[in-house]
Amino acid sequence: MASRYGQKVKILHIIDILRKYSDEQNPINAQDICRELEKRGVTAERKAIYDDIAELCDYGYDIIKTATPKKGYFLASREFEIPEIYLLSDAVRTAKFISAKKSRELISKLDEVLSINQVKQREKGIFFETDSKCANEEIYYNIDGISSAIEQKKKITFDYCTRSLSENRELKTNVKQMKLSPYALTWQGDYYYVIGNYEKYDNLLHLRLDRIKNVEISEEPYRHFSEVSEYKESFDIADYTKKLFGMYSGKLEEIELKCNKKIIEQVIDRFSDKIFIKKVTEDTFSFSVEAAISEALVTWIMNYGDDIYVTSPAHLRERILNRAQEIIKQYK
């Protein structure tokens, strides 16, 4: 029975061996494949391997026969190319909302697409700054639960955790029970957020998933986003988030900025190359854009000092002036 079973799954073992042990720099020959099959309890003759590889090629696998650097075969095309795996691995490694433990697990799964030699090559550059990683291991269950609630158009209940400093200078965790109508999940900056409506107010709220625990889907239908936003048929997450600064909500208004030409790249990075430039002089340009008026916007503008001037609205200019005066007081 073992022999018959082994023969039935032999071709599956062969493609697995090619995926795991072969690449362009490390081809594997028929004899090596037979040895690996034997380790798995599958007997095979070298000549039969050639027929099996031909069948795999007929099925669509990109298996190349080569003579350099040695004679053998290698799997040329994979589900992901090496640069794509490196890109995804780096995204997982640097994402603060993914814990160090889960980051290693996810990267290990990505490694399964590579050969063992390609993994060794990539591992030389892997480094985890664990102190900056999220410690909330519930985040993946939260994503699943919140996604299900959005699909079912249901409210969710959860505990939202924030930290504060006590009188004796110790950090303490504050837990607030909340009920939310969720509309979208988005990864912005270093964090993952759920965007929704907190039932006590008539606006949108953004909450970090790494601070959320004990998510449960309520039987209560969610409040439709058309009641608390400009969107009627569908919640346009791309349109909504591009108007925000640092995921800080605020009243949407048209603002006009006059900027030094030397920061045009930074302006385009933030607002895209679709901005309508109204006026250009020898050293400056001005443009209008709709944005949420928030403390994050004030901070972003002030980061560029005298390279940005707020033409309108006047109340935004006043907020920046007040912030600047407060900073000056600190240094007097």
C-alpha positions in Angstrom: 0.0 0.0 0.0 2.8 2.4 0.9 4.5 1.8 -2.5 1.2 2.4 -4.4 0.5 5.5 -2.4 4.0 6.8 -3.0 3.6 6.4 -6.8 0.3 8.2 -6.9 1.7 11.3 -5.2 5.2 11.0 -6.7 4.7 13.8 -9.2 3.4 16.1 -6.4 6.6 15.4 -4.5 8.7 16.2 -7.5 7.3 19.7 -8.0 7.6 20.3 -4.3 11.3 19.2 -4.4 11.9 21.5 -7.4 10.2 24.4 -5.6 12.2 23.8 -2.4 15.7 22.8 -3.6 16.1 24.3 -7.1 16.7 27.7 -8.5 18.7 29.2 -11.4 21.9 29.0 -9.4 21.2 25.6 -7.9 19.7 23.2 -10.4 18.9 19.7 -9.3 19.4 16.5 -11.4 17.3 13.4 -11.7 19.5 11.4 -9.3 19.2 14.1 -6.6 15.4 14.1 -7.1 15.4 10.3 -6.6 17.3 10.7 -3.3 14.9 13.3 -2.0 12.0 11.1 -3.0 13.5 8.1 -1.1 13.7 10.3 2.0 10.0 10.8 1.7 9.3 7.0 1.3 8.7 7.2 -2.5 10.7 5.0 -4.8 11.5 6.2 -8.3 13.9 5.4 -11.2 15.9 8.2 -12.8 14.5 7.6 -16.2 10.9 7.9 -14.9 11.8 11.4 -13.4 12.4 12.7 -17.0 8.9 11.6 -18.0 7.4 13.1 -14.8 9.1 16.5 -15.4 7.9 16.5 -19.0 4.3 16.0 -17.8 4.7 18.8 -15.3 5.9 21.0 -18.2 2.9 20.0 -20.3 0.7 21.0 -17.4 2.2 24.4 -17.3 5.1 24.5 -14.9 8.1 26.5 -16.1 10.8 23.9 -15.5 14.2 24.6 -17.2 16.8 22.1 -18.1 20.3 23.6 -17.8 24.0 22.7 -18.0 25.3 25.6 -15.9 26.4 26.0 -13.2 25.8 22.2 -13.3 23.5 19.9 -15.2 20.0 19.6 -13.8 16.6 21.2 -13.6 15.2 24.3 -11.8 11.8 25.8 -11.3 12.0 29.1 -13.3 8.7 30.7 -12.5 7.0 30.8 -9.1 3.8 32.2 -7.6 5.9 35.3 -6.7 9.2 36.5 -8.1 12.1 37.0 -5.7 11.8 40.9 -5.7 8.1 40.6 -4.9 8.8 38.3 -1.9 11.5 40.7 -0.7 9.0 43.6 -1.0 6.3 41.8 0.9 8.7 40.6 3.5 10.0 44.1 4.1 6.4 45.4 4.3 5.6 42.8 7.0 8.8 43.4 8.8 8.4 47.2 9.1 4.7 47.3 9.7 4.2 48.4 13.3 0.7 47.0 13.7 2.1 43.4 13.1 3.6 41.8 16.2 7.2 40.5 16.0 5.9 36.9 16.4 3.3 37.3 13.7 5.8 39.0 11.4 8.1 36.0 11.6 5.2 33.6 10.9 4.1 35.6 7.9 7.6 35.9 6.5 8.1 32.1 7.1 5.0 31.5 4.9 6.3 33.8 2.2 9.6 31.8 2.3 7.7 28.7 1.3 7.5 30.1 -2.2 11.3 30.4 -2.4 14.0 27.7 -2.6 16.0 27.1 0.6 19.1 28.8 -1.0 17.0 31.9 -1.9 15.8 32.0 1.7 19.3 31.8 3.1 20.3 34.7 0.8 17.3 36.8 2.0 17.8 36.0 5.7 21.1 37.9 5.7 19.1 41.1 5.6 16.3 40.4 8.0 16.2 42.4 11.2 13.3 43.0 13.6 13.1 46.1 15.8 10.8 44.4 18.3 10.4 47.5 20.5 8.5 49.3 17.7 6.2 46.3 17.0 2.6 45.9 18.1 2.1 43.6 21.1 -1.6 42.9 20.5 -1.8 39.4 19.0 -5.6 39.8 18.6 -5.2 42.2 15.6 -5.7 39.4 13.0 -8.9 38.1 14.6 -10.0 41.8 14.8 -9.4 42.2 11.1 -11.4 39.1 10.3 -14.3 40.1 12.7 -14.5 43.7 11.6 -14.4 42.6 7.9 -17.3 40.2 8.5 -19.3 43.0 10.3 -18.8 45.3 7.4 -20.0 42.7 5.0 -23.0 41.9 7.1 -23.7 45.6 7.8 -23.7 45.0 11.5 -22.3 47.0 14.5 -19.4 45.8 16.5 -18.6 46.1 20.2 -15.1 46.1 21.6 -12.7 47.4 24.3 -10.6 50.3 23.2 -7.3 50.7 25.1 -5.3 53.9 25.5 -2.4 54.8 27.8 -1.9 57.7 30.2 0.6 58.8 32.7 -0.4 58.5 36.4 0.6 60.9 39.1 3.5 58.7 40.2 4.8 58.7 36.6 3.7 55.2 35.7 2.0 54.3 32.5 -1.5 52.9 32.9 -3.9 51.4 30.5 -7.4 52.9 30.2 -10.1 50.6 28.7 -13.3 52.0 27.2 -16.2 49.8 25.9 -17.4 51.0 22.6 -20.0 50.2 19.9 -19.2 51.2 16.4 -20.8 51.0 12.9 -17.8 50.0 10.8 -17.4 51.1 7.2 -13.9 50.4 6.1 -10.4 49.1 7.2 -7.3 51.0 6.0 -3.6 50.9 6.5 -2.3 54.4 6.8 1.2 55.3 7.8 2.4 52.8 10.3 -1.0 51.6 11.6 -4.2 49.8 10.7 -7.4 51.6 11.3 -11.1 50.9 11.3 -13.3 53.9 10.1 -16.8 54.0 11.4 -19.4 55.9 13.4 -19.5 55.9 17.2 -23.1 55.7 18.1 -23.0 58.7 20.3 -22.0 61.2 17.5 -22.9 62.1 14.0 -19.5 61.9 12.4 -16.7 59.5 11.4 -14.2 58.1 13.8 -10.8 56.4 13.1 -9.6 53.8 15.7 -6.3 51.9 15.6 -6.7 48.2 15.5 -3.7 47.5 17.7 -5.6 49.2 20.5 -8.8 47.2 20.0 -9.6 44.0 21.9 -12.5 41.6 22.4 -14.3 42.4 19.1 -17.8 41.0 18.8 -20.3 41.4 16.0 -23.6 42.7 17.3 -27.0 41.7 16.0 -27.8 45.4 15.6 -27.8 46.7 12.0 -25.1 49.4 11.4 -25.9 53.0 10.9 -25.6 53.8 7.2 -22.6 55.9 6.3 -24.8 58.3 4.2 -26.1 59.6 7.5 -22.6 60.7 8.7 -20.6 61.3 5.6 -20.9 62.7 2.0 -20.9 59.2 0.5 -24.3 57.8 -0.5 -24.0 54.6 -2.5 -20.6 53.3 -1.3 -18.0 54.4 1.2 -15.0 55.6 -1.0 -12.1 54.9 1.3 -9.5 56.2 -1.2 -11.3 59.5 -1.6 -11.8 59.8 2.1 -8.3 59.1 3.4 -6.6 61.3 0.8 -8.2 64.3 2.5 -6.9 63.4 6.0 -3.7 64.2 7.7 -2.3 61.4 9.9 -5.8 59.9 10.2 -6.9 62.9 12.2 -10.5 63.8 11.4 -11.8 67.4 11.0 -14.1 69.6 9.0 -13.5 69.3 5.2 -12.7 72.7 3.7 -11.0 74.1 0.7 -7.6 75.5 1.6 -5.3 77.6 -0.5 -1.5 77.4 0.1 1.3 79.5 -1.3 4.5 77.4 -1.5 8.2 77.8 -2.3 9.0 76.0 -5.6 11.7 73.9 -3.8 9.1 71.9 -2.0 7.0 71.0 -5.0 8.0 67.3 -4.7 6.8 67.1 -1.1 3.6 68.9 -1.9 2.9 66.4 -4.8 3.8 63.5 -2.6 1.1 64.6 -0.1 -1.6 65.9 -2.4 -0.8 64.0 -5.7 0.0 65.5 -9.1 -3.7 66.2 -9.7 -3.6 69.5 -7.7 -4.7 72.5 -9.7 -1.9 75.1 -9.5 -3.5 78.6 -9.7 -0.5 80.9 -9.9 3.2 80.6 -10.4 5.9 83.3 -9.8 9.6 83.1 -10.0 10.0 81.5 -6.6 6.5 80.3 -5.6 3.3 78.5 -6.6 -0.2 78.4 -5.1 -2.9 75.8 -5.2 -6.2 74.9 -3.7 -7.2 71.5 -2.3 -9.9 70.1 -0.1 -8.6 68.8 3.3 -9.7 68.1 6.8 -8.8 71.0 9.1 -7.0 69.3 12.0 -4.0 69.6 14.3 -2.1 67.2 12.0 -2.6 69.6 9.1 -1.3 72.4 11.2 1.7 70.4 12.1 2.4 69.4 8.5 2.3 73.0 7.3 4.5 74.2 10.2 7.1 71.5 9.3 8.0 73.6 6.2 8.4 76.9 8.1 8.4 79.9 5.8 8.2 77.7 2.7 4.4 77.5 3.1 1.9 80.3 3.7 -1.8 79.7 4.2 -3.7 82.1 2.0 -7.1 80.8 3.2 -9.1 80.1 5.2 -8.3 82.8 7.8 -9.1 80.6 10.8 -6.5 78.0 9.7 -3.9 80.8 9.4 -4.9 81.9 12.9 -4.4 78.4 14.4 -0.9 78.2 12.9 -0.1 81.7 14.3 -1.4 80.7 17.8 0.6 77.4 17.7 3.8 79.4 16.7 3.3 81.8 19.6 2.9 78.9 22.1 6.1 77.4 20.9 7.9 80.8 21.2 6.7 81.1 24.8 8.3 77.7 25.6 11.7 79.0 24.7 11.5 82.5 26.4 
